[in-house]
Amino acid sequence: MIKKRSMFAIATLLMMLLATVPVEAAIPKNFDLKDNFYTVYGGPDIEATLLGDNEYSRGDLVTLNFGLMNKGVISGFESDNEADTTVGAVLQQAEMKYETQAVTAVGVLATLKSDNPYIKVKSGSQEAGTLQQGKQGSTPAKFTIEISKNAPAGTYPLDLEFTYKYQNNVQVSGDEYDTSTGIVTNQGVGIWYENMTQNQTVVVQVKKEPYFEVTNVTGNLYPDKGGMLKVTYKNTGEEPAKDATVRISAADPFSTTDDQAYLGDLKPGESVVAIFNMDVDETATQKPYSLNSEILYKDTEGHNQISDSIKINTKVLEAEKSLPGYQIGAGIVMILAACFVVLRKKKQD
């Protein structure tokens, strides 16, 4: 008697074996393989080529253009039957011509996929039409991707999937051979199409470069008074920035004549504080505000570069309270009166 545990193990093994056995394509009802003259080996092979550079910066929104080409080949023919009549000979030649179309990819649909959270594919599937053997697509397949601003520098593989139909087999038929025309009457052709899925890995690079973040902001800014705004910038990228200068864009209710600060050289991981003397309009509302800034620097090759816009989050504080005019006047009078009393006492003494 077989134990239940053994039965379970055998059943599991059978399921695993069945899952790995390829399923044969269903033969169309109108096909009779005993009338087939040839079996063809080979089929379509779609290959994509990325047009242009594959290296981008973090935060980029770019369109990838892929040229598609069908590099499929027929690797061989196998004769299943030999014609023994004139009608059969004509049909056999006709089938041979049709069999050469086995490498044509019909209705190609391209889909770009990303499993990495730092790369998002913004485009859906792209139609590429029918690609014959050795032919290129008339237009590139275009996909827009978004690279996260937090993406580390490095290589990111993407999956480019192709689905299409291909000619699996051909069957020809006919009635009689017409000696006057040299053709078979009522000649017909049956084409057996199957679905195919192909996958190709394409690679994009996120290049090494400086990358800047604001890590701290301090400063007391009051309406009609302003103040000193201190902003800490950190190079969180992989490359140093040389001769860096930060430029701030002052928008309402802020203004300044001091919109630039020199940061110097910033190695990866280093921070520096920039100080701006800001004016604030007297009508400014007490609330948080956001200012834009950008950093101009030289890269490792000495080329001038400008960073992406870097946000500075700050706020305008409640206006400092001041005494009304009559209270100030009364205070002055009281001070003068006190001084008069003191002086008078000194004279009396």
Secondary structure as UniProt FT lines:
FT   HELIX           4..20
FT   TURN            29..30
FT   HELIX           33..35
FT   STRAND          38..43
FT   STRAND          46..51
FT   STRAND          55..56
FT   TURN            58..59
FT   STRAND          61..70
FT   STRAND          73..79
FT   HELIX           86..99
FT   HELIX           100..103
FT   STRAND          105..113
FT   TURN            117..118
FT   STRAND          119..121
FT   STRAND          126..131
FT   TURN            133..134
FT   STRAND          141..147
FT   TURN            149..150
FT   STRAND          154..173
FT   STRAND          177..178
FT   TURN            179..182
FT   STRAND          183..184
FT   TURN            185..186
FT   STRAND          188..206
FT   STRAND          212..218
FT   STRAND          221..222
FT   TURN            223..225
FT   STRAND          226..235
FT   STRAND          241..249
FT   TURN            252..253
FT   STRAND          254..255
FT   STRAND          260..266
FT   TURN            268..269
FT   STRAND          271..280
FT   TURN            282..283
FT   STRAND          288..298
FT   TURN            300..301
FT   STRAND          304..306
FT   STRAND          310..316
FT   HELIX           325..348
//
